[in-house]
Amino acid sequence: MAVTPSSEARRSALGLALGGAAVAALAVVTPWALEALLGRLGPRGLALLLLAVTAVSLPLRRARAGGGWAAAAGMAALLAAGAASGDARFLRLVPAWIYVVLAALFAASLRRQGSLLESAARWLVPEAPGFIRGYCRVLTAVWVAIFLASATIAGWLALAGSPDAWLRFTSRHVWLAMGAFSALEFLVRKTWFRNYFHGGPFERCWSRLFPAERTARGRRSLQYIAEYRAELARKTAAERGG
């Protein structure tokens, strides 16, 4: 039973995590930056500036990053439409496009045996058991739906809503909703698997409310933890003996 991921898997998961974090940070900052710069530069000026930035960054992308090229092409199309028309709504569609890119990133990972969230989980928690795969795939698909719904609402507000309503949703409401969902999902996950590997204050409290031995999945988690620690102890003893 392998207890740690390979260094190659760690690097891959790290790249996925950093890429996702960068896109998410861009999505948070973009609405505020767009509104501030629209007031200073106007739609055409801002669109031309962002087109120039996009043009400079394209050659720096790896040739094999097909998804990155597609994302940049979609962004360039929105900016070109904004520059040609002078319509700020095209620029306000940028956050919606970012959500589409996030949805595509998560959906693409489902074509493999694992998923983006499983890769991230195994990098963050190397001792994660193999039986988390199905849960991670379902959760990845749920996030695809969340990002697509966010893109739909943000796009509708950009085209038909007021700038204030668009800014409130894209800079605050959508992230509060995602944060609430993430907190709820964490509790569901802990209750579903009842894997209390680290035994911190929260896990000690939750294990009293939802004992692992009460469910089949909890007993499987207990067995995995026991096997993991037994193998780790054997390896440690072998290294000391060697």
C-alpha positions as CSV (number, residue, x, y, z in Angstrom):
1,M,0.0,0.0,0.0
2,A,1.6,3.3,-1.1
3,V,1.5,5.9,1.6
4,T,2.8,9.0,-0.3
5,P,2.3,10.2,-3.8
6,S,5.2,10.3,-6.3
7,S,7.2,13.5,-6.7
8,E,5.8,13.8,-10.2
9,A,2.2,13.5,-9.0
10,R,3.0,16.2,-6.4
11,R,4.3,18.5,-9.0
12,S,1.3,17.9,-11.2
13,A,-1.1,18.5,-8.3
14,L,0.8,21.6,-7.3
15,G,0.6,23.0,-10.8
16,L,-3.2,22.4,-10.9
17,A,-3.6,24.0,-7.5
18,L,-1.6,27.1,-8.3
19,G,-3.3,27.4,-11.7
20,G,-6.7,27.2,-10.1
21,A,-5.7,29.7,-7.3
22,A,-4.5,32.1,-9.9
23,V,-7.7,32.0,-11.9
24,A,-9.8,32.3,-8.8
25,A,-7.8,35.3,-7.6
26,L,-8.2,36.9,-11.0
27,A,-11.9,36.4,-10.8
28,V,-12.1,38.1,-7.4
29,V,-10.0,41.1,-8.4
30,T,-11.3,41.6,-12.0
31,P,-14.7,43.2,-11.2
32,W,-13.3,45.9,-9.0
33,A,-10.4,46.6,-11.4
34,L,-12.7,46.8,-14.4
35,E,-15.0,49.3,-12.8
36,A,-12.1,51.5,-11.6
37,L,-10.4,51.4,-15.0
38,L,-13.5,51.9,-17.0
39,G,-14.0,55.2,-15.2
40,R,-10.5,56.3,-16.0
41,L,-9.9,55.0,-19.5
42,G,-13.3,54.4,-20.9
43,P,-14.4,51.1,-22.6
44,R,-12.3,51.5,-25.7
45,G,-9.2,52.6,-23.9
46,L,-9.4,49.8,-21.4
47,A,-10.2,47.2,-24.0
48,L,-7.2,48.3,-26.1
49,L,-4.9,48.2,-23.0
50,L,-6.1,44.7,-22.1
51,L,-5.7,43.5,-25.7
52,A,-2.1,44.7,-25.7
53,V,-1.5,42.8,-22.4
54,T,-3.1,39.7,-23.9
55,A,-1.0,39.9,-27.1
56,V,2.2,40.2,-25.1
57,S,1.3,37.3,-22.8
58,L,0.3,34.9,-25.6
59,P,3.9,34.1,-26.8
60,L,4.8,33.2,-23.2
61,R,2.3,30.4,-23.1
62,R,3.5,26.9,-23.6
63,A,2.5,25.4,-26.9
64,R,1.0,22.3,-25.3
65,A,-1.3,24.4,-23.1
66,G,-4.3,24.2,-25.5
67,G,-6.8,25.1,-22.8
68,G,-4.8,28.3,-22.0
69,W,-4.8,29.3,-25.6
70,A,-8.6,28.8,-25.9
71,A,-9.1,30.8,-22.7
72,A,-7.0,33.6,-24.0
73,A,-8.7,33.6,-27.4
74,G,-12.1,33.9,-25.8
75,M,-10.8,36.8,-23.7
76,A,-9.3,38.5,-26.7
77,A,-12.6,38.2,-28.6
78,L,-14.5,40.0,-25.8
79,L,-11.9,42.7,-25.6
80,A,-11.9,43.2,-29.4
81,A,-15.6,43.5,-29.3
82,G,-15.3,46.1,-26.6
83,A,-12.7,48.1,-28.4
84,A,-14.7,48.1,-31.7
85,S,-18.0,49.0,-30.2
86,G,-17.0,51.1,-27.1
87,D,-19.6,49.1,-25.2
88,A,-18.6,48.4,-21.6
89,R,-20.9,45.4,-21.4
90,F,-18.3,43.3,-23.3
91,L,-15.7,44.1,-20.7
92,R,-18.2,43.2,-17.9
93,L,-18.5,39.8,-19.5
94,V,-14.9,39.0,-18.6
95,P,-15.8,37.6,-15.1
96,A,-18.4,35.3,-16.7
97,W,-15.8,34.1,-19.1
98,I,-13.4,33.4,-16.2
99,Y,-16.2,31.2,-14.7
100,V,-16.6,29.4,-18.0
101,V,-12.8,28.7,-18.0
102,L,-12.9,27.4,-14.5
103,A,-15.8,25.1,-15.4
104,A,-13.9,23.8,-18.4
105,L,-10.8,23.2,-16.3
106,F,-12.7,21.1,-13.8
107,A,-14.7,19.3,-16.5
108,A,-11.5,18.4,-18.4
109,S,-10.1,16.7,-15.3
110,L,-13.1,14.3,-15.3
111,R,-11.9,12.8,-18.6
112,R,-9.1,11.2,-16.6
113,Q,-9.5,8.4,-14.1
114,G,-9.3,10.8,-11.2
115,S,-10.3,14.5,-11.1
116,L,-8.8,17.9,-10.3
117,L,-10.1,17.8,-6.8
118,E,-8.7,14.4,-6.2
119,S,-5.3,15.6,-7.4
120,A,-5.4,18.6,-5.1
121,A,-6.6,16.4,-2.2
122,R,-3.7,14.0,-2.6
123,W,-1.2,16.9,-2.8
124,L,-2.6,18.5,0.3
125,V,-3.2,15.3,2.2
126,P,-0.8,12.6,1.0
127,E,-2.3,10.0,3.3
128,A,-5.8,10.4,1.7
129,P,-7.2,6.9,1.0
130,G,-8.0,5.6,-2.5
131,F,-11.7,5.4,-1.8
132,I,-12.1,9.2,-2.0
133,R,-12.0,9.0,-5.8
134,G,-15.7,8.7,-6.4
135,Y,-16.6,11.5,-4.0
136,C,-14.0,13.8,-5.6
137,R,-15.4,13.1,-9.1
138,V,-18.9,13.9,-8.0
139,L,-17.8,17.1,-6.2
140,T,-15.7,18.2,-9.2
141,A,-18.9,17.8,-11.4
142,V,-20.9,19.9,-8.8
143,W,-18.3,22.7,-9.0
144,V,-18.6,22.6,-12.8
145,A,-22.3,23.3,-12.4
146,I,-21.6,26.0,-9.9
147,F,-19.2,27.8,-12.1
148,L,-21.5,27.5,-15.1
149,A,-24.4,28.9,-13.0
150,S,-22.2,31.8,-11.9
151,A,-21.2,32.5,-15.5
152,T,-24.8,32.6,-16.5
153,I,-25.9,35.0,-13.8
154,A,-22.8,37.2,-14.2
155,G,-23.3,37.3,-18.0
156,W,-26.9,38.2,-17.7
157,L,-26.2,41.0,-15.2
158,A,-23.4,42.3,-17.5
159,L,-25.8,42.4,-20.5
160,A,-29.1,43.3,-19.0
161,G,-28.5,44.4,-15.3
162,S,-27.2,47.6,-13.8
163,P,-23.5,48.0,-13.3
164,D,-24.0,48.2,-9.5
165,A,-25.9,44.9,-9.5
166,W,-23.2,43.3,-11.6
167,L,-20.5,44.5,-9.3
168,R,-22.3,43.3,-6.2
169,F,-22.7,39.8,-7.6
170,T,-19.3,39.3,-9.2
171,S,-17.3,40.8,-6.3
172,R,-19.3,39.7,-3.3
173,H,-22.4,37.6,-3.6
174,V,-21.0,34.8,-5.8
175,W,-18.0,34.4,-3.4
176,L,-20.1,34.4,-0.3
177,A,-22.3,31.7,-1.9
178,M,-19.2,29.6,-2.9
179,G,-17.8,30.0,0.6
180,A,-21.0,28.9,2.2
181,F,-21.1,25.9,-0.1
182,S,-17.5,25.0,0.7
183,A,-18.2,25.1,4.4
184,L,-21.2,22.9,4.0
185,E,-19.4,20.5,1.8
186,F,-16.6,20.2,4.4
187,L,-19.1,19.1,7.1
188,V,-20.8,16.7,4.7
189,R,-17.4,15.2,3.7
190,K,-16.4,14.8,7.4
191,T,-19.7,13.1,8.2
192,W,-19.7,11.0,5.0
193,F,-16.2,9.5,5.4
194,R,-15.7,10.0,9.2
195,N,-12.0,10.0,8.6
196,Y,-10.4,11.6,11.7
197,F,-6.8,11.0,10.8
198,H,-5.2,14.1,12.4
199,G,-7.3,14.1,15.6
200,G,-7.3,17.9,16.0
201,P,-9.9,19.8,18.1
202,F,-12.5,19.8,15.4
203,E,-12.1,16.2,14.5
204,R,-12.3,15.2,18.2
205,C,-15.5,17.1,18.6
206,W,-17.0,15.8,15.3
207,S,-16.0,12.2,16.1
208,R,-18.1,12.4,19.3
209,L,-21.1,13.6,17.3
210,F,-20.5,11.2,14.4
211,P,-18.5,8.2,15.6
212,A,-16.6,6.5,12.8
213,E,-17.5,3.0,14.0
214,R,-21.2,3.6,13.5
215,T,-21.1,3.4,9.6
216,A,-19.4,1.2,7.0
217,R,-17.6,4.1,5.5
218,G,-16.4,5.2,8.9
219,R,-15.1,1.7,9.7
220,R,-13.3,1.6,6.4
221,S,-11.6,4.9,7.3
222,L,-10.6,3.5,10.7
223,Q,-9.1,0.5,9.0
224,Y,-7.2,2.6,6.5
225,I,-5.8,4.8,9.2
226,A,-4.7,1.8,11.2
227,E,-3.0,0.2,8.1
228,Y,-1.4,3.5,7.2
229,R,0.1,4.0,10.6
230,A,1.2,0.3,10.9
231,E,3.1,0.5,7.5
232,L,4.6,3.9,8.5
233,A,5.8,2.3,11.8
234,R,7.3,-0.6,9.9
235,K,9.1,1.7,7.5
236,T,10.5,3.8,10.3
237,A,11.7,0.7,12.2
238,A,13.3,-0.6,9.0
239,E,15.1,2.7,8.4
240,R,16.4,2.8,11.9
241,G,17.5,-0.8,11.7
242,G,19.3,-0.2,8.4
